Amino acid sequence: MARTRREILAGGAAALGWATFGGLERAAAAALRGATAPAANTVVVALNLFGGNDGLNTVVPLRQYQRYRQLRPTLALERNRLLPLAGHAQDFALNPGMRPLARLFAAGKMAIVNGVGCPTDAQGLFDHEASQQNFLTGQTWGSAPPTAPSGWLGRYLDRLAPASLPGGIDFSSAPLLLSGETSSPLSLNSINGFGVYPSDDFAARYAAYARLHAGAVAPGVAERNRALRQQVLALGGALQAISDGYAVAGGVTYPPTYLAAVLRDCAALIAADRGVRAIAVGHGGFDTHAGQQEVSETTPYHEGLWLTAAEAIDAFYADLVGHGLASRVLLLVFSEFGRRAEENSDLGTDHGLAAPLLAIGDPVAGGIYGDYPDLSAERLVLDGNLDVSVDFRRVYATVLARHLGVDPGPILGGDHTPLGFLG
């Protein structure tokens, strides 16, 4: 059976070089030249909440609170535990696991875009794979596109000149977001131990692998592949040096979670300023069909997912501020779809449609954007789902035009009016 892209990219330096051939080969060669990117380069970090985040229990509509409790007699969050949003305390409140994000919102560093989703005529609604493909590509073909798919950020990265590192770095296991029509991202679990499975004896393994490819081989394809693997090793050395040389900003402590470790790697890559312009990160577990609020130790399940994310994001933002990098970086937090308005009989929520999207960082004009979907029975759509008030491509158009400084039309196709959440 053919291996997946993720399996290939995790399998060692040779496989890493082969899988991302063109873009990675150019980046490895540039690494040997010591190329750097302009300091003013802006960066997008995209945090994908895999499984379909329950938007209704993420941003709670206080003016519809009674209807919310009617739809969710078990799962509705108690009002006295909610975190009112500064300046919007009568309108909206956050999940109690999002306290660090409530502080960022109060400081004007977070925008909430309500009602984001695919239009109701999109292909693959309510299906994980198809909806992920829509959100990653910026198209609405679901899992059956008419041509080979590419990511909306990948198509942006196609426009950039090669630099010391690939323009796209994927930590999410969903590299499609950063895969262009002519360029490929680098997919990995960590910048520490790139290309060789991390272990206590990583340095010895790395040196041994380098020796294996140091000798002469027959000319032709074999020699070219050996040269490429050597270039990949050089790139691995560059990533290891970035990891080893990075010092987290004073006063900042990342939580002991994988998501926090990955965001620390993101900060290190951004601080290195070697051509990385888009990074994909993942946080899973949001497919909450059952036991959505089941308490583990002391924290309800969905709340715990958000607590993990919020604490990691808070440390990441503080680290960027400490290094003077916060003005360059926009963090987008999204999921493939929301959940149904009404809870199910398993004390969970089923696949839905619209949900809030978060934009975080110094480039953000804080506040609330987009209309929150109406919870009344006559305004729910497609058998009980929150209606979409903001086409997801309007968010992408905003990022492309106002943060990355390019015309979104050729990348997204069609005319998608930007929103106001970026200055």
C-alpha angles and dihedrals in degrees: 000000000000115000121241121248089252093053091049093048093049096048105086141291096293093051091044091055094046097047097052093032108157103033095037093047091054091047093049091050090049090051089059089053092050094236118178135196126236112275093234094065114132121222135207120206111193117200111198116202098207119214103034115292117233100243094184090062091041100055108019117205103226095190087059095040097122092052089046090055091047091055092044111032091164105027100042110115116240110256094229090059096051123104110233114219115244109252091011100058093134093049113038143015134185132236109271090244090065100068095128089052091049087058091050089050091051089052091053093248098115132058125194117210108198127209098018118167149110117295113264092251092059119118120252101021113176092014115113099215095042095045092047088052091052093051094044097046100036088232133107102225095107114208094333107067117173091235136023106299125241131185124255091234089042090059088052090050090052087071096058126093116243114270139181092287131026112275091233125051118185122203093157105078086238103091093164090091090064098033111108133191091261105015137057132208126233111248121202144139097234140353087234109088096005114190096007121074105261113252141141090273096047094130092054093047091049092050092047092051090050091053091051090061099040098084127086119264135184114297123255126041094355092055092046091051091049090051090049092051089051089052090051089052089052090052089048089053091051092052092047090051090052091051094046094045099047118104117194112235116270115274094019121117121182115216117249095257133114092241091054091048090052092049088051087055089050090054091049092051092048092048091050088061095205102141106290108142105161131031128185120209130179136210116183140194101075097121091104105175093144138023093009093165098030108142118242109192097320105333130078112241102248091040089052092054089055093044090056091049096043095049092048092047091048092054092045093052092046090050091052090049091049091054095045092246103112095099090061100050132078119185117203119194115196144149133206093252142335128248132265116277095239123063117239131233092265092063091254139092131254131225113300142171127239124041139160121273122207128218115192135184145060094296089063125102096215124227142071123312130183128025118285108239116259111249096203113120094245092054098050113099139209095020102321108336133135109257122239115252097170122044106227091231090066087064091051092046089054092051094047096046102037105028106026095032101227135120106264094203099082092042099047101024119229128033115301111175113228120239127228102250094104124062 
